[in-house]
Amino acid sequence: MIDLRLLRDDPDVVRASQVARGDDPGLVDQVLDADALRRSSLTEYETLRAEQKSHGKLVAAAKGDEKQALLAHGRALSERVKALQADADAAEERSTELARRIGNVIEDGVPAGGENDFVVLEHVGTPRDFAAEYGADFVVRDHLDLGESLKAIDTERGAKVSGARFYYLTGIGARLELALLNAAVDRALAAGFTPVITPTLVKPEVMAGTGFLGAHADEIYRLEADDLYLVGTSEVALAGYHSGEILDLSGGPLRYAGWSACYRREAGSYGKDTRGIIRVHQFHKVEAFVYTTVEDAADEHRRLLGWEQEMLALAELPYRVIDTAAGDLGSSAARKFDCEAWLPSQQRYLELTSTSNCTTYQARRLGVRERTADGSVRPVATLNGTLATTRWLVALLENHQQEDGSIYVPVGLRPYLGGLEVLEPVK
């Protein structure tokens, strides 16, 4: 959750964050009221509990009628203590429930507004001018058309077997995805990350702890019979990896690169990106996840963005970097940078990577703390970022298509494809 001390000491900061997100600032006052009731209920309970203990000593020393009177009073005290304990527990539950509804406090400089209010930080590379290269009559083909000609993508059989928004990657399509993911792991290893193959089913408390069971809970697949959730990113499993632990960060951040299958229901996306593999129910991803100190979190966020950009450079893709607006952030993110590649067939940018600084929001929920130099403990900061995912195939195929329908292979990916320089259509 958010830091309750910040909420008490500087509620206006939290209110401003709620307004920027487009959320209800009045929730701040509800949490403050609930927290005040929780503390007063707890104080009253503890005071009466102390009186109950002292009263027990008087009963032990009394005799006769006096003892009977004290016993009667003790029974009344006991009932009152139980009632106050119930009140304190209810107040704490209410306070926690309300606090969990407040999104992470955004960083200074995050743009206010919704999905279209992002700020472009930079453009890298130049989209190809296919007309200048191949003539005005050249028709840009989309990734599905190209993928089918390569026998790399099969959405028809995917729909036959599993339904809409499923697909097969076959032949060079499967190899190209593995090339991207293995390249991402190699870059992560070079940057000091530990590679991890993560579980794709997690417990409710882990899913809730990462902030994914809030407003977008309908995006997640749940196995009701087992009370488990399918992850939409290995971020969830990696955030839970050190739950309930005290970490030693004296040697620097703990960095993990999680490789997993990912599952998303895509609820509410009816009619959006129905062609091809842009918006699908299952895909693979290598996700960077970091535990670090609060003081280092903003710098680590920029480092994560830099590692994402290294991967985009390896794939030789033109892209832009955006600073996501507050209203388009997930509840756990205090700031998020997206890298969006140019999509020639649609003449628009398509998100390929995201990196979020979640500050202490997830760690507070999951009980992940660090031991400081003075021996005290405090919540750590967590961050995440995409290093490669199946969606990258869309941008690779479209941006590197050639006049004859073949696909140029970026130099950095060739070692992962047996030295192939060009992918040829299958006749």
N, C-alpha and C positions, 0 to 999 in steps of 0.2 A: 504494500500500500504506500501511500504518500507518507512523508514524515509528519507525525502528529505534532511534534514540537514546532515544526515550521508552521503548521496549521494554526496552532495556538498563538505563536509569537508574531506571525506576519500573515494573517488571513487574507489581506488584500492581494498578496502575490498569488495565492491560490485562486482567489476569485478572478483575477485578471487572466490567469491561465485557462480557467473554465470558459470565460467569455471568448478568448481567442480560439478555443476549440469548438465553440458553438454549443457548449454544454451549460447546464443550469448553475449559475454562481450561488444561488440560494442553497444549494446542497452543502456548501461550506458551513453555513450557519446551522444547518441541521446536524452536521457532524459535531460542531462545537457544542451545541446543546446536549447532544447524546453523550459526548465525552464528559461534559461537566456533570451530568446525571450519573454517569458511570463512576466517576471519582468520588462524588458525594455519597453515593450508595455504598461504595467500598469503604470509605472512611467511617460511615455510620456502622457498617457491619463489623469492622475491625475494633471499633470502640466498644461495641456491645459484646463482642467475643472476648475482649480483655476483661470486661466486667464479669462475664460468665465464668472465666477461669478463677478470678479472685473470689467470686461467690462460692465456688466449689470448695475452697479452703475454709470458708466460714462454716459451711455445712459439716465438713469433717470434724470441726472443733466443737460444734453445738450439741446440745442434748435435749431430750424431752420435747415440750411444745415448741420451743424455739427452733429445734431442728426440723420439726414438721412444717413450721411456717416457712423456714428457709428452703426446704425441699419444694414446697408449692411454688415459691417465688422462682426457684431454679427451673422448674418445669416451664413456667411462663417465659422466662428468659430464653430457654432452649427453643421454644416455638418462635419467639421473636427473632432469634439469631438465624433460624432456618429460613424465615420469611425474608429477612434482609439479604441473606446469601442468594436466595432465588432472585430477588430484585437486582442485586449487583451483577449476577450472571446474565440476566436478561438485558440489563443496560449495556454490559460489555458486548453481548452478541449484537445488539442493535447498533452500537457505535461502530463495531467492526464492519457490519454489513453496509452501513452508509459510507464509511471511509473507502471501502472497496469499489464504490461506484464513482469515485473521483479519479479522473485520469492523472497520469504523471504530470508534474509541474513542468511546463515547457521551458526550454532554455531561452535566455535573452537572445533576441534576433530572429527567432522563428517567425515566419510570416503568419499573420492571422488569416482566417478564412477557410474555404473549403477546397475541394479537389482541384479546382482550376486556378487557385490563388498562389501556386508555387512561384518561387523565384529561380530563374536560370542562373547558375553560378558560372558555368563555362560550356563552350562547345569544343569538342575535340574531333578533328578529322573533318573531311568534306564529303557529303553524299555524292555518289557518282552521278554524272550526267550521261545517262545511257543513250540519249538522242545524239549527243555530241560524239560518243564512242562508236555507235553502230548505225546511226542514221535516224531520221525522224520517224521512220516506219517501225522501228523496233518496239515491240510490246513487252513491257516488263512482266515477267511471270511471277506468280506468288509462290510461297514456300511449298504449298501442297502440290501444286502442278509440277514444280521442280522435283519435289520429293518422290512423287509417284513415278516420274520418268526415270529416276535413279533406282526405283524399287527400294526406297528407303523408308517411306511412310505409307501405312495402310490403315486408313480410317474406316473404310467400308467393313473390313473384317473386325475391326475394333468394335464398331457399333453392333455388328452381328453377334459377337460373343458377350459384350459387356454393356452395350447401350451407347447413347449419345455421349460425346466428349471423351471417348476412349479410343485407343489407337494401338497399332503395332509399329515398332521401329524394326526394320529388317535389313539384313545385309549391311551396306555402307551406312545406313541410318543408325543402326545399333553401334557400329564401330565409331561413328562420328560422335555420338553421345558419350561413349566411354572415353574417347580421346579428350573431349572437353573436361570431363570429370577427373580423369587422371592428371591432366595438366594442372587443374585446380589444386589437387592434392599435392603435386610436386611444388607448386608455388607456395602453398601453405607450409610444407615442410621446410622450405628455404627460409621462411619467415619465422620459424620457431614454433609452429603449431604442432600439436599431437593429433594425428588422424584417428578418428573414432567411427566405427560402424554402430549406429545407435538403434535402440528399439523404436519401432513405429507405433506401438501401443503403449499408452501411459495411463496412470491412475487419474481420477478426477482432481485430486488435490494438486497434482503437478500441472495439469492443464490449466486449472484455475490460477495457480501460482504465477504462471507466465502472463496472465492477463488475457487469455484467449476465450474465456467463457463469459465475456461481457456482451457488448452490443452485437458482436459478430459470431456468437455461439452457433447460429444456424449454418455457418460455413463448415462446421466440423462434423465428421462422421463419428457416431457413438455406437458401441456394441452394448446394447442394453443388458443382454443376458450375462455379460461379464463385467459390466460397469467399467469399461475401458474406452478410451478415445483413440482414434487414429490421428496421428500428427499431421499437420500441414507443413511442418518444417522441423528439422532436427534440432532447431533452437529449443523446442519444448523439452526434449529428452536431455539435452545438454544443460539446460537451466536447472533441471532436477537432479543432475549428476552429483552435485555437491550440496543438495538440500539438507538442512539440519546440521551442517558442518561448520567448523571454524578453520579458515584457511590461513596459510602462511604466504603472504604476498611480498615478503621482504626481498625475494629474488626477482621480482617483477611480475607482470600479469601472467595468469594461467590461460593459455590459448589452445582451443580445440577446433579441429575441422571435422564436422560431422557429415558423413555420407549416408543418405537414407532415401528410401522411397517416401513420397509425400502425397497426401490425400486431401482434397478440398471438394466440398459439395457444390461450390459455385452457385449457392442459393442467390436468387435475385438477379442472375445474369442471363436470364432468358433472352435470346435474340442477339446477345453480344458475342462477337468473335466465334461464331458457330462453325466457321470453315477452318479446317486444319488443326494445328496443335497449339494455338496461342493460349486458349483458356480451356483447360482440361481437368479431369478429376484425379488423375494420377500422373506423377512425374518424378524424376530423380534430381537431387540437388546436393551440392557440397556447400555447407554453411559454416562460416567462421563464427565462433562464439568465444567471448573473452570475459574472464573475471579479473577485475582490477580495482585499484583504490579510487575513491571519489575524486581525488585531486588529479588523477591521471586520465579520467574517463574521456574528457573532451579531446585530448591529444590522441588517445587511442582510437577515438571515432574517426579522426582525420587519417590515421594510419590505415584503418580498415578500408576507408574510401580509396586510399592509394593502392592497396593490394587489389581491390576490385578493378581499378583502372589499369593495373598491370595486365590483368586477365583480358580486358577488353582490347588492350593494345596487342596482345598475343593473337587475338582473333581478328585483328585488323578491321575493327568496326568503327564507323563514325557514330558519335553519340553526344549527348549533353548530360550535364550534372544539374540536378534540381534540388533546391532546399524545400522540402515538403511543407505545405501549410498546416497549421495546428489542427484544423478541422479534419484533415486527412490522415492524421497520425493514429496509430493504434493506441489503446489506453496506456500501454506500458512505456511507450517511447516519449522521451523528452525532446528528441530531435531526430530527423531522418533525412538522409541524402539518398536520392535515387539516381542511377545511371540509366538513361533511356537511349536505345539504339535507333537509328533511322530505319524505317520500314518502307522500302521503295514502292511496293505494290499498293500501299495505302497512303503514301505520302504523309506519314505521321511518325511520331516517336513512340517506341514501345519499351516499357520498363523491362530491364534485364537484371538489374541488381538493386538491392536496398540495403542500407546499413543504418542501424538505429542505436542510439545511446539511451539505455533504459535506466540510467543512474541507479539508485538503490531500490527502485520500485519492485522489481521481481525478487530481489534478494530479501527484502523485508517479508514478502509473502512466503518465501520458501525457506527462510531461516538460514541464509548463507551469510556468514560473518567472517571478518578477519581479525587477527590479534595484532594490535598495534605495538609500537616500540615500548610504550609504557605499561604494556600488559593488559590493557583494556580491550574490549571487543566492540565492533561496530559493523553495520551492514556494508557489504562490498558493492561495487557498481558492476553491472553486466551490460555487454554490448553484443551485437550480432551483425552479420553481413553476408550477402550471397557472393560466392566465388564462381559458381557455374551452375547452370540448370538446363533442363531439357528445352526450355523456351529459346535458348540461345541458337538452336538449330534453325529457327525461323529467320533470325537476322543473318546468320551465316549463309544460308542458301540464297536468300534474296539479294544480299549485298555483293556476293561473290559470283553471281550467275554470269555466264558468258553467252555470246551470240548463238552458239550452237546448242545451248541448253546444258553444257557442262558447268562444273563448279570449280573455281579456283580454290586451292587449299592454302590457307595462310601458312607462312613459313614455320611459325611456332607450333603448329599442330601436326606438321608432317612426320616428326619422329614417332608420334602416337598412331600413325596410319601407315606404317611400313614405308615411309618415304614418298607416298603418293603426292603428286603436285596438282593433279586435276582429277575430279570425280566425273566419270563419263556416264551419260544416260545408257540405260540397258535397253537394247533393241529386241 
